[in-house]
Amino acid sequence: MNNFTLSLADHGPVIPVIVIQRLEDAVPLARALLAGGVRVLEVTLRTQVALPAMEAIARAVPEAILGAGTLRSVADVTAARNAGCQFGVSPGYTEAIGAACLEQGLPLLPGVSTASEVMLANAGGYDFLKLFPAVAVGGINLLKALAGPFPEVRFCPTGGITVETAPQFLGLSNVLVCGGSWLTPQDAVDAGDWGRITELAAAAGALRLKPR
């Protein structure tokens, strides 16, 4: 299943980190991102409508590669799988979440922020990891430092990254893709400005600096 999460980077340099406040926004938002060439979508479990929003996207936009973000428990893993998600993303890593994802067949992109957490995730069979919160824990300097002892590990840094700084992260040898919330600004979603979101998605596709 690690191969599945690695393949997410084949679809573009940025995975949008999506917080959905209104259920009715879910499907048009997903379609707007796809229209801009962004196929991999991470919908976070941070609102009461997150799970029904995932279900709506999975049903109405099957061409999207839908992931559930903010997995914090085994129950979250089960809920994400039942909602139709194809992968999960966690802010940190625990053996329980890793085991639950393996048991339920849900590919996981686990979050780490220290060398010890990288080792724990590696022991669970994961070597494509989310660095979170990327900028707050050291950003580019930390990723460069981790490349030495963990040459085989690849990262998706998420948290605090902007369209201006994304190319710097994507230029690192151990970064395959980055996560970003700038593709779905809340004011655009609130206004139903799907054209703007499509434009942001299309611009994100041009950030790739090197072949994976």
N, CA, C and O of each residue as an XYZ file, in Angstrom:
848
protein
N       0.821     -1.208      0.000
C       0.000      0.000      0.000
C       0.852      1.254      0.000
O       0.382      2.331     -0.367
N       2.108      1.116      0.412
C       3.004      2.257      0.344
C       3.183      2.710     -1.102
O       3.363      3.896     -1.375
N       3.130      1.727     -2.045
C       3.238      2.061     -3.455
C       2.075      2.928     -3.908
O       2.236      3.793     -4.769
N       0.907      2.697     -3.328
C      -0.254      3.519     -3.698
C      -0.032      4.965     -3.280
O      -0.243      5.881     -4.074
N       0.392      5.174     -2.041
C       0.598      6.559     -1.608
C       1.730      7.213     -2.390
O       1.657      8.404     -2.693
N       2.768      6.465     -2.720
C       3.829      7.014     -3.558
C       3.282      7.473     -4.899
O       3.734      8.481     -5.442
N       2.320      6.748     -5.433
C       1.771      7.083     -6.745
C       0.966      8.377     -6.720
O       0.695      8.947     -7.777
N       0.581      8.851     -5.546
C      -0.162     10.104     -5.467
C       0.644     11.259     -6.062
O       0.080     12.192     -6.633
N       1.960     11.186     -5.921
C       2.819     12.245     -6.441
C       2.850     12.268     -7.957
O       3.274     13.261     -8.548
N       2.408     11.192     -8.602
C       2.404     11.153    -10.062
C       1.344     12.065    -10.660
O       1.397     12.397    -11.844
N       0.379     12.469     -9.837
C      -0.761     13.227    -10.351
C      -0.587     14.738    -10.226
O      -1.478     15.492    -10.617
N       0.530     15.188     -9.696
C       0.756     16.619     -9.583
C       1.555     16.954     -8.344
O       1.656     16.136     -7.430
N       2.128     18.153     -8.299
C       3.041     18.509     -7.218
C       2.384     18.956     -5.918
O       3.069     19.098     -4.905
N       1.071     19.179     -5.924
C       0.399     19.694     -4.720
C      -0.861     18.889     -4.435
O      -1.682     18.665     -5.325
N      -1.006     18.456     -3.185
C      -2.247     17.841     -2.715
C      -2.991     18.888     -1.901
O      -2.484     19.322     -0.867
N      -4.172     19.308     -2.328
C      -4.899     20.308     -1.561
C      -5.378     19.748     -0.226
O      -5.895     18.633     -0.155
N      -5.197     20.532      0.823
C      -5.692     20.178      2.152
C      -6.993     20.947      2.335
O      -6.989     22.169      2.485
N      -8.102     20.223      2.322
C      -9.421     20.828      2.178
C     -10.202     20.741      3.483
O     -10.322     19.671      4.080
N     -10.727     21.871      3.911
C     -11.633     21.934      5.068
C     -12.996     22.358      4.542
O     -13.152     23.474      4.046
N     -13.982     21.475      4.645
C     -15.312     21.766      4.110
C     -16.252     22.133      5.253
O     -16.482     21.349      6.174
N     -16.785     23.348      5.165
C     -17.689     23.851      6.202
C     -19.157     23.593      5.868
O     -19.981     23.418      6.766
N     -19.483     23.570      4.568
C     -20.871     23.374      4.130
C     -20.928     22.192      3.170
O     -20.162     22.118      2.209
N     -21.830     21.286      3.440
C     -21.922     20.078      2.631
C     -22.160     20.396      1.162
O     -21.636     19.710      0.285
N     -22.938     21.420      0.891
C     -23.275     21.734     -0.501
C     -22.070     22.206     -1.316
O     -22.133     22.251     -2.545
N     -20.977     22.556     -0.640
C     -19.769     22.990     -1.353
C     -18.913     21.818     -1.825
O     -18.056     21.995     -2.691
N     -19.127     20.636     -1.275
C     -18.193     19.533     -1.476
C     -18.028     19.153     -2.946
O     -16.908     19.128     -3.456
N     -19.114     18.864     -3.617
C     -19.026     18.374     -4.994
C     -18.547     19.452     -5.957
O     -17.639     19.185     -6.744
N     -19.123     20.685     -5.934
C     -18.589     21.699     -6.854
C     -17.129     22.053     -6.591
O     -16.399     22.391     -7.523
N     -16.699     21.980     -5.345
C     -15.292     22.239     -5.026
C     -14.403     21.156     -5.634
O     -13.379     21.459     -6.246
N     -14.789     19.915     -5.467
C     -14.016     18.813     -6.048
C     -13.958     18.931     -7.565
O     -12.907     18.715     -8.169
N     -15.073     19.268     -8.175
C     -15.101     19.400     -9.632
C     -14.242     20.568    -10.102
O     -13.606     20.483    -11.152
N     -14.216     21.652     -9.340
C     -13.397     22.804     -9.706
C     -11.916     22.455     -9.660
O     -11.151     22.875    -10.529
N     -11.510     21.696     -8.661
C     -10.112     21.271     -8.561
C      -9.740     20.343     -9.710
O      -8.668     20.477    -10.299
N     -10.620     19.409    -10.027
C     -10.345     18.508    -11.148
C     -10.259     19.262    -12.465
O      -9.445     18.928    -13.326
N     -11.094     20.275    -12.621
C     -11.063     21.068    -13.854
C      -9.721     21.763    -14.023
O      -9.304     22.057    -15.143
N      -9.042     22.027    -12.901
C      -7.723     22.643    -12.949
C      -6.589     21.644    -12.995
O      -5.419     22.023    -12.953
N      -6.929     20.364    -13.082
C      -5.901     19.337    -13.204
C      -5.461     18.714    -11.898
O      -4.515     17.927    -11.890
N      -6.117     19.039    -10.785
C      -5.777     18.456     -9.484
C      -6.745     17.311     -9.202
O      -7.941     17.528     -9.008
N      -6.221     16.109     -9.182
C      -7.059     14.921     -9.037
C      -7.033     14.333     -7.627
O      -8.015     13.733     -7.189
N      -5.919     14.499     -6.915
C      -5.786     13.953     -5.562
C      -6.307     14.987     -4.565
O      -5.814     16.115     -4.521
N      -7.293     14.607     -3.774
C      -7.944     15.525     -2.850
C      -7.889     14.972     -1.430
O      -8.296     13.836     -1.187
N      -7.391     15.767     -0.502
C      -7.412     15.391      0.916
C      -8.456     16.242      1.633
O      -8.282     17.450      1.792
N      -9.526     15.610      2.058
C     -10.575     16.291      2.820
C     -10.348     15.979      4.297
O     -10.347     14.815      4.698
N     -10.158     17.009      5.094
C      -9.804     16.801      6.490
C     -11.033     16.523      7.361
O     -12.128     17.023      7.102
N     -10.820     15.715      8.393
C     -11.886     15.408      9.360
C     -11.918     16.480     10.457
O     -11.750     16.184     11.640
N     -12.134     17.715     10.040
C     -12.093     18.820     11.000
C     -13.446     19.498     11.192
O     -13.570     20.414     12.006
N     -14.452     19.061     10.457
C     -15.778     19.666     10.585
C     -16.829     18.580     10.693
O     -16.562     17.413     10.404
N     -18.026     18.967     11.111
C     -19.104     17.993     11.278
C     -19.594     17.442      9.948
O     -20.179     16.360      9.907
N     -19.364     18.168      8.863
C     -19.854     17.702      7.568
C     -18.777     16.963      6.775
O     -19.003     16.582      5.626
N     -17.607     16.761      7.383
C     -16.494     16.165      6.634
C     -16.843     14.794      6.064
O     -16.627     14.556      4.876
N     -17.372     13.896      6.871
C     -17.667     12.544      6.392
C     -18.750     12.529      5.315
O     -18.565     11.884      4.283
N     -19.883     13.223      5.524
C     -20.865     13.249      4.421
C     -20.321     13.935      3.175
O     -20.713     13.592      2.060
N     -19.423     14.901      3.353
C     -18.800     15.549      2.195
C     -17.941     14.547      1.423
O     -17.960     14.522      0.193
N     -17.189     13.726      2.153
C     -16.399     12.679      1.498
C     -17.293     11.718      0.741
O     -16.998     11.352     -0.397
N     -18.386     11.307      1.369
C     -19.314     10.383      0.722
C     -19.881     10.997     -0.555
O     -20.017     10.310     -1.568
N     -20.212     12.292     -0.511
C     -20.783     12.968     -1.675
C     -19.774     13.038     -2.815
O     -20.123     12.819     -3.975
N     -18.514     13.345     -2.479
C     -17.473     13.432     -3.509
C     -17.208     12.054     -4.110
O     -17.099     11.909     -5.327
N     -17.107     11.046     -3.248
C     -16.847      9.689     -3.735
C     -17.943      9.219     -4.685
O     -17.675      8.501     -5.648
N     -19.168      9.625     -4.409
C     -20.311      9.195     -5.223
C     -20.419     10.007     -6.520
O     -20.663      9.446     -7.588
N     -20.237     11.329     -6.420
C     -20.508     12.200     -7.563
C     -19.281     12.487     -8.424
O     -19.415     12.851     -9.592
N     -18.076     12.325     -7.849
C     -16.846     12.644     -8.584
C     -15.897     11.437     -8.474
O     -14.840     11.533     -7.851
N     -16.275     10.315     -9.073
C     -15.480      9.092     -8.895
C     -14.088      9.178     -9.511
O     -13.211      8.391     -9.155
N     -13.870     10.118    -10.425
C     -12.536     10.245    -11.022
C     -11.527     10.889    -10.075
O     -10.324     10.846    -10.332
N     -12.004     11.483     -8.984
C     -11.101     12.034     -7.971
C     -10.473     10.899     -7.168
O     -11.101      9.865     -6.943
N      -9.223     11.104     -6.738
C      -8.553     10.181     -5.822
C      -8.712     10.797     -4.441
O      -7.981     11.714     -4.068
N      -9.666     10.287     -3.696
C     -10.121     10.932     -2.472
C      -9.431     10.369     -1.239
O      -9.388      9.156     -1.032
N      -8.896     11.261     -0.432
C      -8.266     10.873      0.817
C      -8.899     11.578      2.000
O      -9.453     12.669      1.868
N      -8.811     10.945      3.152
C      -9.309     11.524      4.404
C      -8.139     12.003      5.233
O      -7.254     11.219      5.574
N      -8.128     13.280      5.558
C      -7.067     13.827      6.389
C      -7.472     13.879      7.851
O      -8.639     13.695      8.195
N      -6.497     14.129      8.700
C      -6.690     14.261     10.145
C      -7.200     12.965     10.774
O      -8.033     13.001     11.679
N      -6.703     11.823     10.300
C      -7.020     10.554     10.960
C      -6.280     10.505     12.289
O      -5.052     10.585     12.325
N      -7.032     10.373     13.388
C      -6.424     10.386     14.721
C      -6.713      9.129     15.523
O      -6.150      8.944     16.601
N      -7.576      8.267     15.017
C      -7.969      7.086     15.780
C      -8.342      5.959     14.834
O      -8.502      6.169     13.632
N      -8.479      4.764     15.387
C      -8.923      3.622     14.603
C     -10.334      3.871     14.076
O     -10.663      3.473     12.958
N     -11.165      4.529     14.882
C     -12.529      4.851     14.440
C     -12.508      5.762     13.223
O     -13.337      5.615     12.326
N     -11.566      6.704     13.183
C     -11.437      7.585     12.022
C     -11.074      6.784     10.771
O     -11.578      7.061      9.682
N     -10.205      5.798     10.931
C      -9.805      4.953      9.801
C     -11.023      4.232      9.244
O     -11.242      4.211      8.032
N     -11.810      3.645     10.129
C     -13.006      2.927      9.711
C     -13.995      3.852      9.018
O     -14.562      3.503      7.983
N     -14.201      5.032      9.591
C     -15.144      5.993      9.010
C     -14.694      6.448      7.628
O     -15.510      6.585      6.717
N     -13.404      6.679      7.477
C     -12.871      7.115      6.178
C     -13.061      6.029      5.130
O     -13.458      6.311      3.999
N     -12.779      4.795      5.504
C     -12.944      3.673      4.577
C     -14.406      3.549      4.170
O     -14.711      3.362      2.992
N     -15.308      3.652      5.137
C     -16.734      3.516      4.857
C     -17.270      4.669      4.013
O     -18.261      4.514      3.300
N     -16.613      5.825      4.096
C     -17.054      6.994      3.323
C     -16.612      6.923      1.869
O     -17.023      7.749      1.054
N     -15.780      5.948      1.539
C     -15.349      5.790      0.164
C     -13.982      6.362     -0.145
O     -13.619      6.510     -1.312
N     -13.209      6.689      0.902
C     -11.879      7.250      0.680
C     -10.910      6.167      0.201
O     -11.024      4.997      0.566
N      -9.962      6.592     -0.618
C      -8.990      5.658     -1.186
C      -7.657      5.669     -0.446
O      -6.836      4.771     -0.632
N      -7.438      6.682      0.395
C      -6.246      6.717      1.224
C      -6.524      7.596      2.435
O      -7.520      8.319      2.478
N      -5.632      7.525      3.414
C      -5.764      8.329      4.612
C      -4.492      9.107      4.891
O      -3.405      8.723      4.458
N      -4.636     10.189      5.607
C      -3.504     11.022      6.020
C      -3.675     11.315      7.501
O      -4.757     11.705      7.940
N      -2.602     11.126      8.278
C      -2.688     11.385      9.715
C      -1.714     12.491     10.104
O      -0.649     12.609      9.498
N      -2.057     13.307     11.105
C      -1.150     14.376     11.534
C       0.087     13.859     12.251
O       1.126     14.520     12.272
N      -0.030     12.675     12.838
C       1.082     11.998     13.500
C       0.974     10.516     13.201
O       0.161     10.095     12.378
N       1.804      9.722     13.879
C       1.763      8.278     13.627
C       1.698      7.513     14.932
O       2.440      7.798     15.872
N       0.799      6.532     14.983
C       0.761      5.576     16.083
C       0.709      4.171     15.494
O       0.232      3.972     14.376
N       1.198      3.212     16.248
C       1.152      1.836     15.774
C      -0.285      1.380     15.552
O      -0.557      0.584     14.653
N      -1.213      1.889     16.381
C      -2.614      1.487     16.260
C      -3.209      1.951     14.937
O      -3.921      1.197     14.275
N      -2.918      3.193     14.551
C      -3.437      3.702     13.284
C      -2.787      2.975     12.114
O      -3.464      2.613     11.151
N      -1.489      2.763     12.194
C      -0.807      2.038     11.138
C      -1.377      0.647     10.950
O      -1.622      0.218      9.823
N      -1.588     -0.060     12.053
C      -2.121     -1.418     11.985
C      -3.548     -1.432     11.456
O      -3.916     -2.313     10.679
N      -4.363     -0.446     11.878
C      -5.756     -0.381     11.429
C      -5.831     -0.135      9.927
O      -6.668     -0.721      9.239
N      -4.963      0.727      9.422
C      -4.957      1.001      7.983
C      -4.546     -0.235      7.191
O      -5.121     -0.523      6.142
N      -3.560     -0.961      7.688
C      -3.150     -2.193      7.027
C      -4.275     -3.219      7.061
O      -4.546     -3.882      6.061
N      -4.924     -3.348      8.204
C      -5.991     -4.333      8.364
C      -7.184     -4.018      7.459
O      -7.805     -4.921      6.899
N      -7.495     -2.720      7.324
C      -8.678     -2.330      6.556
C      -8.359     -2.003      5.099
O      -9.251     -1.634      4.335
N      -7.096     -2.136      4.716
C      -6.732     -1.898      3.328
C      -6.813     -0.447      2.917
O      -7.134     -0.139      1.770
N      -6.523      0.446      3.846
C      -6.537      1.886      3.540
C      -5.093      2.387      3.501
O      -4.465      2.493      4.554
N      -4.550      2.695      2.333
C      -3.189      3.228      2.266
C      -3.066      4.491      3.109
O      -3.964      5.333      3.111
N      -1.955      4.618      3.820
C      -1.785      5.719      4.771
C      -0.553      6.544      4.441
O       0.513      6.010      4.135
N      -0.725      7.862      4.510
C       0.384      8.804      4.479
C       0.501      9.351      5.897
O      -0.211     10.290      6.253
N       1.388      8.777      6.712
C       1.433      9.147      8.132
C       2.265     10.400      8.379
O       3.263     10.647      7.702
N       1.839     11.175      9.349
C       2.547     12.396      9.702
C       3.662     12.156     10.698
O       3.536     11.335     11.606
N       4.763     12.885     10.518
C       5.893     12.843     11.447
C       6.448     14.258     11.584
O       6.215     15.115     10.732
N       7.185     14.487     12.670
C       7.834     15.791     12.830
C       9.221     15.681     13.438
O       9.906     16.691     13.600
N       9.652     14.449     13.781
C      10.978     14.246     14.362
C      11.613     12.984     13.783
O      10.937     12.166     13.160
N      12.915     12.838     13.996
C      13.620     11.641     13.549
C      13.073     10.392     14.227
O      12.960      9.341     13.596
N      12.733     10.502     15.513
C      12.182      9.344     16.226
C      10.866      8.894     15.605
O      10.607      7.695     15.502
N      10.041      9.841     15.194
C       8.767      9.491     14.575
C       8.976      8.874     13.199
O       8.232      7.978     12.800
N       9.982      9.347     12.472
C      10.329      8.723     11.194
C      10.683      7.253     11.423
O      10.224      6.381     10.686
N      11.493      6.980     12.439
C      11.894      5.609     12.734
C      10.696      4.746     13.123
O      10.617      3.583     12.729
N       9.765      5.308     13.892
C       8.578      4.568     14.293
C       7.716      4.221     13.084
O       7.225      3.099     12.960
N       7.539      5.194     12.197
C       6.756      4.942     10.992
C       7.462      3.938     10.086
O       6.812      3.074      9.498
N       8.773      4.044      9.969
C       9.542      3.077      9.186
C       9.339      1.666      9.722
O       9.171      0.721      8.952
N       9.353      1.528     11.040
C       9.171      0.217     11.657
C       7.794     -0.364     11.352
O       7.609     -1.581     11.345
N       6.826      0.523     11.098
C       5.484      0.077     10.740
C       5.322     -0.209      9.257
O       4.247     -0.609      8.811
N       6.396     -0.004      8.487
C       6.350     -0.306      7.069
C       6.125      0.879      6.160
O       5.833      0.712      4.976
N       6.262      2.102      6.717
C       5.987      3.313      5.938
C       7.275      4.090      5.688
O       8.018      4.396      6.620
N       7.532      4.407      4.415
C       8.702      5.235      4.113
C       8.361      6.427      3.207
O       9.264      7.115      2.729
N       7.070      6.674      2.968
C       6.606      7.922      2.359
C       5.759      8.605      3.415
O       4.678      8.126      3.756
N       6.251      9.729      3.937
C       5.696     10.324      5.143
C       5.319     11.787      4.931
O       5.881     12.474      4.079
N       4.363     12.240      5.717
C       4.000     13.650      5.728
C       4.781     14.347      6.831
O       4.696     13.952      7.994
N       5.546     15.386      6.476
C       6.178     16.204      7.510
C       5.173     17.267      7.915
O       4.760     18.090      7.097
N       4.781     17.244      9.187
C       3.737     18.157      9.666
C       3.982     18.558     11.113
O       4.390     17.720     11.917
N       3.744     19.814     11.464
C       3.499     20.965     10.591
C       4.818     21.465     10.016
O       5.676     21.950     10.754
N       4.979     21.350      8.727
C       6.292     21.447      8.085
C       7.080     22.704      8.461
O       8.207     22.607      8.947
N       6.500     23.859      8.241
C       7.246     25.099      8.485
C       7.546     25.268      9.967
O       8.642     25.688     10.339
N       6.574     24.942     10.812
C       6.736     25.145     12.256
C       7.833     24.272     12.856
O       8.478     24.673     13.825
N       8.055     23.080     12.293
C       9.041     22.165     12.889
C      10.418     22.245     12.234
O      11.317     21.486     12.597
N      10.590     23.137     11.292
C      11.924     23.303     10.711
C      11.975     23.366      9.206
O      12.997     23.746      8.635
N      10.880     22.998      8.548
C      10.760     23.177      7.118
C      11.895     22.607      6.296
O      12.284     21.450      6.461
N      12.418     23.428      5.413
C      13.447     22.998      4.474
C      14.710     22.530      5.191
O      15.315     21.534      4.795
N      15.109     23.239      6.239
C      16.323     22.842      6.963
C      16.163     21.461      7.594
O      17.101     20.663      7.579
N      14.993     21.175      8.145
C      14.760     19.861      8.746
C      14.747     18.774      7.673
O      15.319     17.704      7.876
N      14.116     19.029      6.560
C      14.081     18.036      5.488
C      15.486     17.727      4.966
O      15.809     16.574      4.682
N      16.309     18.756      4.844
C      17.697     18.535      4.423
C      18.446     17.691      5.452
O      19.229     16.813      5.091
N      18.203     17.962      6.732
C      18.879     17.216      7.788
C      18.424     15.758      7.822
O      19.235     14.864      8.063
N      17.135     15.510      7.582
C      16.618     14.141      7.611
C      17.110     13.309      6.429
O      17.129     12.080      6.501
N      17.508     13.968      5.344
C      17.965     13.236      4.158
C      19.225     12.427      4.446
O      19.459     11.402      3.807
N      20.030     12.868      5.389
C      21.267     12.151      5.709
C      21.030     10.790      6.318
O      21.428      9.785      5.729
N      20.385     10.715      7.496
C      20.171      9.410      8.126
C      19.058      8.582      7.491
O      18.980      7.375      7.718
N      18.189      9.224      6.690
C      17.058      8.504      6.096
C      17.040      8.710      4.580
O      16.105      9.316      4.055
N      18.052      8.219      3.876
C      18.145      8.490      2.435
C      17.027      7.858      1.618
O      16.748      8.299      0.503
N      16.386      6.829      2.163
C      15.338      6.135      1.408
C      13.943      6.712      1.661
O      12.986      6.339      0.982
N      13.822      7.617      2.631
C      12.516      8.146      3.007
C      12.167      9.353      2.129
O      13.010     10.211      1.869
N      10.907      9.401      1.677
C      10.410     10.523      0.904
C       9.289     11.204      1.675
O       8.594     10.575      2.473
N       9.122     12.496      1.427
C       8.210     13.297      2.244
C       7.201     14.079      1.410
O       7.429     14.423      0.250
N       6.074     14.340      2.067
C       5.076     15.302      1.604
C       4.951     16.341      2.715
O       4.157     16.149      3.636
N       5.714     17.439      2.656
C       5.602     18.456      3.690
C       4.271     19.196      3.591
O       3.830     19.560      2.501
N       3.645     19.411      4.732
C       2.339     20.058      4.805
C       2.303     20.935      6.050
O       2.791     20.549      7.112
N       1.723     22.106      5.903
C       1.570     22.993      7.056
C       2.423     24.234      6.927
O       3.633     24.192      7.149
N       1.788     25.348      6.566
C       2.499     26.611      6.452
C       3.129     26.859      5.096
O       3.790     27.880      4.905
N       2.942     25.953      4.152
C       3.524     26.110      2.821
C       2.600     26.968      1.964
O       1.379     26.815      2.009
N       3.187     27.865      1.188
C       2.428     28.761      0.319
C       2.827     28.530     -1.136
O       3.775     27.800     -1.423
N       2.105     29.149     -2.030
C       2.443     29.036     -3.451
C       3.825     29.609     -3.721
O       4.502     29.185     -4.659
N       4.250     30.574     -2.902
C       5.568     31.172     -3.083
C       6.686     30.257     -2.585
O       7.758     30.213     -3.188
N       6.453     29.529     -1.498
C       7.508     28.691     -0.920
C       7.474     27.247     -1.420
O       8.451     26.518     -1.251
N       6.374     26.827     -2.030
C       6.263     25.441     -2.492
C       7.403     25.027     -3.415
O       7.917     23.919     -3.260
N       7.830     25.865     -4.379
C       8.927     25.428     -5.251
C      10.212     25.114     -4.496
O      10.979     24.250     -4.920
N      10.461     25.811     -3.372
C      11.662     25.537     -2.588
C      11.587     24.143     -1.963
O      12.583     23.421     -1.919
N      10.416     23.777     -1.486
C      10.240     22.433     -0.917
C      10.325     21.369     -2.013
O      10.975     20.339     -1.836
N       9.670     21.625     -3.136
C       9.636     20.642     -4.216
C      10.999     20.459     -4.868
O      11.232     19.468     -5.560
N      11.895     21.408     -4.649
C      13.230     21.285     -5.194
C      14.141     20.366     -4.408
O      15.241     20.053     -4.863
N      13.698     19.921     -3.219
C      14.502     19.025     -2.394
C      14.425     17.592     -2.913
O      13.381     17.152     -3.396
N      15.530     16.875     -2.809
C      15.595     15.527     -3.367
C      14.665     14.544     -2.660
O      14.231     13.565     -3.266
N      14.353     14.792     -1.386
C      13.515     13.854     -0.639
C      12.054     14.291     -0.546
O      11.296     13.733      0.247
N      11.650     15.274     -1.339
C      10.261     15.734     -1.368
C       9.633     15.367     -2.703
O      10.148     15.734     -3.760
N       8.526     14.647     -2.655
C       7.834     14.222     -3.871
C       6.680     15.130     -4.228
O       6.395     15.361     -5.404
N       6.018     15.643     -3.207
C       4.802     16.432     -3.385
C       4.608     17.205     -2.091
O       5.148     16.814     -1.056
N       3.853     18.286     -2.128
C       3.583     19.007     -0.886
C       2.077     19.207     -0.726
O       1.324     19.173     -1.699
N       1.663     19.412      0.502
C       0.262     19.679      0.790
C       0.054     21.164      0.983
O       0.905     21.855      1.542
N      -1.086     21.651      0.517
C      -1.327     23.082      0.646
C      -2.801     23.426      0.742
O      -3.640     22.804      0.089
N      -3.107     24.412      1.554
C      -4.491     24.869      1.692
C      -4.793     26.065      0.804
O      -5.939     26.507      0.724
N      -3.755     26.600      0.126
C      -3.985     27.813     -0.650
C      -4.822     27.550     -1.905
O      -5.333     28.493     -2.508
N      -4.967     26.292     -2.304
C      -5.774     25.994     -3.487
C      -7.265     26.192     -3.244
O      -8.035     26.361     -4.189
N      -7.672     26.170     -1.976
C      -9.104     26.287     -1.659
C      -9.330     27.378     -0.621
O      -9.786     27.079      0.483
N      -9.023     28.642     -0.943
C      -9.215     29.721      0.029
C     -10.674     29.816      0.462
O     -11.586     29.710     -0.357
N     -10.878     30.018      1.758
C     -12.231     29.975      2.294
C     -13.134     31.040      1.687
O     -14.326     30.800      1.493
N     -12.578     32.222      1.383
C     -13.438     33.261      0.822
C     -13.949     32.871     -0.560
O     -15.078     33.203     -0.920
N     -13.126     32.170     -1.335
C     -13.569     31.715     -2.652
C     -14.643     30.635     -2.524
O     -15.621     30.626     -3.272
N     -14.449     29.728     -1.571
C     -15.442     28.673     -1.350
C     -16.753     29.280     -0.883
O     -17.818     28.913     -1.378
N     -16.685     30.209      0.069
C     -17.907     30.842      0.596
C     -18.677     31.560     -0.500
O     -19.907     31.593     -0.493
N     -17.931     32.140     -1.452
C     -18.572     32.890     -2.537
C     -18.969     31.994     -3.705
O     -19.603     32.457     -4.653
N     -18.602     30.721     -3.645
C     -18.875     29.832     -4.764
C     -18.095     30.210     -6.010
O     -18.551     29.990     -7.132
N     -16.920     30.779     -5.805
C     -16.085     31.208     -6.924
C     -15.241     30.032     -7.403
O     -14.031     29.979     -7.181
N     -15.901     29.103     -8.058
C     -15.226     27.867     -8.473
C     -14.211     28.131     -9.578
O     -13.235     27.393     -9.710
N     -14.429     29.169    -10.368
C     -13.471     29.522    -11.406
C     -12.124     29.909    -10.835
O     -11.081     29.561    -11.389
N     -12.148     30.633     -9.720
C     -10.893     31.011     -9.075
C     -10.151     29.784     -8.567
O      -8.929     29.698     -8.685
N     -10.888     28.835     -8.002
C     -10.251     27.621     -7.492
C      -9.671     26.800     -8.636
O      -8.600     26.209     -8.493
N     -10.357     26.758     -9.754
C      -9.816     26.064    -10.924
C      -8.521     26.726    -11.381
O      -7.570     26.033    -11.744
N      -8.471     28.050    -11.368
C      -7.251     28.769    -11.760
C      -6.101     28.467    -10.801
O      -4.969     28.260    -11.237
N      -6.385     28.440     -9.503
C      -5.344     28.131     -8.520
C      -4.836     26.702     -8.693
O      -3.642     26.435     -8.554
N      -5.749     25.794     -8.995
C      -5.353     24.398     -9.216
C      -4.462     24.280    -10.444
O      -3.462     23.563    -10.423
N      -4.819     24.977    -11.503
C      -4.023     24.917    -12.721
C      -2.632     25.502    -12.489
O      -1.642     24.976    -12.998
N      -2.557     26.590    -11.722
C      -1.260     27.206    -11.425
C      -0.395     26.274    -10.586
O       0.825     26.240    -10.749
N      -1.023     25.518     -9.689
C      -0.264     24.591     -8.846
C       0.403     23.506     -9.675
O       1.484     23.032     -9.326
N      -0.232     23.111    -10.766
C       0.334     22.068    -11.609
C       1.640     22.462    -12.263
O       2.406     21.602    -12.697
N       1.900     23.768    -12.335
C       3.126     24.250    -12.977
C       4.304     24.323    -12.021
O       5.387     24.754    -12.416
N       4.118     23.908    -10.761
C       5.165     24.041     -9.756
C       6.178     22.899     -9.787
O       7.224     22.985     -9.144
N       5.883     21.847    -10.517
C       6.805     20.713    -10.558
C       8.143     21.139    -11.174
O       8.181     21.682    -12.278
N       9.223     20.890    -10.460
C      10.544     21.322    -10.901
C      11.384     20.180    -11.454
O      12.333     20.414    -12.202
N      11.046     18.960    -11.095
C      11.872     17.818    -11.488
C      11.017     16.578    -11.628
O       9.955     16.499    -11.010
N      11.441     15.611    -12.415
C      10.686     14.364    -12.479
C      10.811     13.614    -11.162
O      11.833     13.713    -10.484
N       9.779     12.866    -10.800
C       9.815     12.109     -9.555
C      10.755     10.931     -9.689
O      10.924     10.166     -8.740
